[in-house]
Amino acid sequence: MRRGREERAAGRDEQAALRAAAATSGLVGRRRRNDPLAELTPREREVLELMAEGLSNIAIAERIVVTERAVEKHVTPPPYQQTKQTSRR
C-alpha cells in the first residue's frame, strides 16, 4: 500500500516537471516580431551568452580565443546605432 502511494507521488512530480518544462520551452522558443537578437551574428550571440553567464571580457576572450578588444567590439553598438550627440557650436 505504501509503495503505491510513493509511485503515485513520483508520477505526479514527474507530470508537474513535464508541464513546467513544456511551459518554459514555449516561452524560450517563442520569437518576437521585432527581435533585436535576430540581428546578431553567431559570434555576437556567443559573446552575449557568455556575458549572461557572468564572464568578464578577459574570460570571454580567453574562452573564444580572441583579444579583449575584439570582445568589446562585439558588445559595442556600431556608431550609426549609438545615441547621437548634438554638437555645441
GIMOKA-V539904 format. One record per pair of residues at least 12 apart in sequence whose ideal C-beta (glycine too) atoms are under 10 Angstrom apart, sorted by the first residue. I is the first residue (numbers start at 1). J is the second residue. D is the distance in Angstrom with one decimal. If there is no record, write none. Layout:
i=I j=J d=D
i=I j=J d=D
This chain:
i=39 j=81 d=10.0
i=40 j=74 d=8.9
i=41 j=74 d=8.2
i=43 j=64 d=7.6
i=43 j=66 d=8.5
i=43 j=70 d=8.9
i=43 j=71 d=9.8
i=43 j=74 d=6.2
i=44 j=73 d=9.4
i=44 j=74 d=5.0
i=44 j=75 d=7.7
i=45 j=74 d=9.4
i=46 j=60 d=8.7
i=46 j=63 d=9.0
i=46 j=64 d=6.5
i=46 j=74 d=8.5
i=47 j=60 d=5.9
i=47 j=61 d=9.4
i=47 j=63 d=9.5
i=47 j=64 d=7.2
i=47 j=66 d=9.0
i=47 j=70 d=9.0
i=47 j=71 d=6.0
i=47 j=72 d=9.6
i=47 j=73 d=9.5
i=47 j=74 d=4.3
i=47 j=75 d=6.2
i=48 j=60 d=9.8
i=48 j=74 d=8.0
i=48 j=75 d=7.3
i=50 j=63 d=6.3
i=50 j=64 d=7.5
i=50 j=71 d=8.7
i=50 j=74 d=10.0
i=51 j=71 d=8.8
i=51 j=74 d=9.4
i=51 j=75 d=6.9
i=55 j=71 d=9.5
i=56 j=68 d=9.0
i=56 j=71 d=9.1
i=57 j=69 d=8.9
i=57 j=70 d=9.5
i=57 j=71 d=4.6
i=57 j=72 d=6.2
i=57 j=74 d=9.5
i=57 j=75 d=8.0
i=58 j=71 d=8.1
i=59 j=71 d=9.3
i=60 j=72 d=9.8
i=60 j=74 d=8.6
i=60 j=75 d=9.1
